[in-house]
Amino acid sequence: MSVTNMSSNIIDPTLLLIPYQLNIYLGLFIFITGNISWIGNIIVFSSRNFRGRACSIYLIAESYFNFLYFDYVLVIRMIQKGFRLPIINRYDVVCKIRQFLSQYTHQVAFTLITLATIDRLLSTHRSIGMF
């Protein structure tokens, strides 16, 4: 008489849906808050108080590049991962544009923040003959 234990490896379907739901809802939250902050940055740095400063141009341009990054790359990720639509596998152009924008816009935005920081540092320095 042998008794065999057969343990079933059945996973609840609700647990399998959690990553997809997180991609949709968390991605939507990041999308909405990112667009609100982008609009806020454009309004603030285009105001009269900041318009005369050179760093505001860097920060406005940085906001545009972050807008491109979040709105294109994040939406494609939400479609691909959240809704399980193989948009990147099906369309090579979308894949190439996403790859280019994810690398290029991120690097340009980081560079613009760095340039704005250097601009503010050098404009507030008292010694003109520093360099």
C-alpha positions as CSV (number, residue, x, y, z in Angstrom):
1,M,0.0,0.0,0.0
2,S,1.7,3.1,-1.1
3,V,0.3,6.5,-0.6
4,T,1.4,9.2,-3.0
5,N,1.0,12.8,-2.2
6,M,0.3,14.8,-5.2
7,S,0.6,18.4,-4.5
8,S,-0.9,20.6,-7.1
9,N,0.9,23.7,-8.2
10,I,-2.2,25.7,-9.0
11,I,-1.8,29.4,-8.6
12,D,-4.8,31.6,-8.1
13,P,-5.7,33.5,-11.3
14,T,-6.0,36.7,-9.3
15,L,-2.4,36.5,-8.4
16,L,-1.4,36.1,-12.0
17,L,-3.3,39.3,-13.0
18,I,-1.7,41.5,-10.3
19,P,1.4,42.4,-12.4
20,Y,-0.7,43.4,-15.4
21,Q,-3.0,45.5,-13.2
22,L,-0.1,47.2,-11.6
23,N,1.4,48.1,-15.0
24,I,-1.9,49.7,-16.0
25,Y,-2.9,51.5,-12.8
26,L,0.6,52.5,-11.6
27,G,1.5,53.5,-15.2
28,L,-1.6,55.6,-15.4
29,F,-0.8,57.3,-12.1
30,I,2.7,58.1,-13.3
31,F,1.4,59.3,-16.6
32,I,-1.1,61.7,-15.0
33,T,1.2,63.1,-12.4
34,G,4.0,63.4,-15.0
35,N,1.8,65.4,-17.3
36,I,0.6,67.6,-14.4
37,S,4.2,68.3,-13.3
38,W,5.3,68.9,-17.0
39,I,2.5,71.6,-17.4
40,G,3.5,73.1,-14.0
41,N,7.1,73.3,-14.9
42,I,6.3,75.0,-18.2
43,I,4.0,77.5,-16.4
44,V,6.5,78.3,-13.7
45,F,9.7,78.6,-15.8
46,S,7.9,80.7,-18.5
47,S,6.7,83.2,-15.9
48,R,8.2,86.7,-15.7
49,N,10.3,85.9,-12.6
50,F,12.2,83.1,-14.4
51,R,12.1,84.3,-18.0
52,G,15.2,86.4,-17.7
53,R,17.4,83.6,-16.3
54,A,19.3,81.4,-18.7
55,C,18.7,78.3,-16.5
56,S,14.9,78.6,-17.2
57,I,15.6,77.8,-20.9
58,Y,17.4,74.6,-19.9
59,L,14.6,73.6,-17.5
60,I,11.9,74.3,-20.0
61,A,13.7,72.2,-22.6
62,E,14.2,69.5,-20.0
63,S,10.5,69.4,-19.3
64,Y,9.8,68.9,-23.0
65,F,12.2,66.0,-23.2
66,N,10.7,64.4,-20.0
67,F,7.3,64.8,-21.6
68,L,8.4,62.9,-24.6
69,Y,10.0,60.3,-22.5
70,F,7.1,59.7,-20.2
71,D,4.3,60.0,-22.7
72,Y,5.7,57.8,-25.4
73,V,7.8,55.3,-23.6
74,L,5.4,54.8,-20.7
75,V,2.3,54.5,-22.9
76,I,4.0,51.9,-25.0
77,R,5.0,50.0,-21.9
78,M,1.5,50.2,-20.6
79,I,0.1,48.8,-23.8
80,Q,2.8,46.1,-24.1
81,K,2.8,44.9,-20.5
82,G,-0.5,45.9,-19.0
83,F,-2.9,45.1,-21.9
84,R,-0.7,42.3,-23.2
85,L,-0.7,43.7,-26.8
86,P,2.5,42.8,-28.7
87,I,2.9,46.3,-30.2
88,I,6.7,46.2,-30.1
89,N,7.0,42.8,-31.6
90,R,4.5,43.6,-34.3
91,Y,5.8,47.0,-35.4
92,D,9.5,47.4,-35.9
93,V,9.2,51.2,-36.3
94,V,7.5,51.5,-32.9
95,C,10.2,49.4,-31.3
96,K,13.0,51.5,-32.9
97,I,11.4,54.8,-32.0
98,R,10.8,53.6,-28.4
99,Q,14.4,52.5,-28.1
100,F,15.7,55.8,-29.5
101,L,13.5,58.0,-27.4
102,S,14.1,56.0,-24.2
103,Q,17.9,56.5,-24.5
104,Y,18.1,59.9,-26.2
105,T,15.4,61.9,-24.2
106,H,16.7,60.5,-20.9
107,Q,20.3,61.5,-21.6
108,V,19.3,65.0,-23.0
109,A,17.1,65.7,-20.0
110,F,19.9,64.7,-17.6
111,T,22.3,66.9,-19.5
112,L,20.0,69.9,-19.4
113,I,19.6,69.6,-15.7
114,T,23.3,69.4,-15.3
115,L,23.8,72.5,-17.6
116,A,21.1,74.4,-15.6
117,T,23.0,73.6,-12.4
118,I,26.3,74.7,-13.8
119,D,24.7,77.9,-15.1
120,R,23.3,78.7,-11.7
121,L,26.6,77.9,-10.0
122,L,28.6,80.1,-12.3
123,S,26.1,83.0,-12.4
124,T,26.2,83.2,-8.6
125,H,29.9,83.0,-8.2
126,R,31.5,86.2,-7.1
127,S,34.9,85.8,-8.7
128,I,34.9,86.6,-12.4
129,G,38.5,85.5,-13.0
130,M,37.8,82.0,-11.7
131,F,38.5,80.3,-15.0
